[in-house]
């Protein structure tokens, strides 16, 4: 059985297509109990037999999914790919996709209703 944590609380969590992984989500997403409202990440087993030539066996992978649906797809990215994406996020290259203050307030109100 895998887990899901927001850094304060950890619960059992099993993703149908990626069983046994320990998933992590942002600590700002909610309080106890963990609500399902976030992108989640997990360390995945190293690549083996990947169909793309640039991902040799042993490459460390990160699984990405949506915690609202344990049946949702899991994307596997190399740690190099995810690091480059994080660098872009930190640099503000994706700020246009951030929720507005109003959207964040509405989501917080829905979570407590």
N, C-alpha and C positions, 0 to 999 in steps of 0.2 A: 504494500500500500504506500502510495506517495503522500506528500503533504503540500499544503499551501500556507505561506506565511506572509505577513505584512511587516515583520520585524518586531511586532509586539505580541501577536497571537499566532499560533500555529494550529491548523486543523487537518484532519485526514482529508486527502483529496486525490482522486484517481481520474486521470484523463484517459478516455477510451482508446485513443490512438497512440498514447505515449505512457503506458502504465509504469508505476514505480518511481516516477521522477519527483523530485522535491522542487516545487514551484515557488517563485518569489514574486511579490508585487510591491508596488510603491507603498511606503509607510504612510503617505498622506491620503490614501484612498478611503479609509474608513476606520472606525473603531471596533472594538469587540462587540458583537461577533463579526467575523469577517463577512462583508457583503460582497456579492459578485458584481464588480463594476470596473474591471481593469484589465489591461494587458498584463500577461504573466510570462515569466522567463524561467528556464530551468537548464542546468547543465545536462546535456544529452550525452549518450555514449559516443565515443569517437567514431568517425566515419569508417565504414568498411564496405568496399565494393560500390562506392558512390558512382553514379553514371557520368558525372562531369569530370573531365580529365584534370581540372585544376584543384580537385579535392581528393588528395591521396589518402589511402588508409591511414588511420591514426590521427587525422585532423580533428582537433577538438571542436565540438559543435555546441550551439546554444539553441534550445527549443523556445519558440515564441507562440503564444496562443491567447485566447480570450477566456477568462474564467467564468463567464456567464453560461457557457455551454461546453460540458466535458466531451461532447461529440464534435466540437468545432475542429477545423484543420489545425495541424501543428506545422509551423514553418521551421526548418532547420537552417541555421546560418552558421558560418564559421565564426570563430571568435575575432578574426581579423575583420570580417564584414561588419559584425555587430559593433566592434570598436570604432570603425570609421563612421558608422551611423551615429553612435553616441557623440563622437567628436562634432558631427554636424549639428546635432541637437544642442550641445553645449554652446556652439558658435552662433546659435540663433537661426540657422538655415531653414528650420521648419516651423518657425514661430507662427506663420500664417495658419497652421493647423491647430493651434492651441485654442482651447475653449475660452470664450469671453467670461468676464466676471459674472455676468447674468446667467450664463449656462452653468457655471460651477455652482452658483447659489441654488439654481433650480434642481440640479442633481443632488445637492446636499439636502434640500427640502424633501425630495422624493425618497431619499434613503431613510429619513427619520419618520416618514408618514406611515 
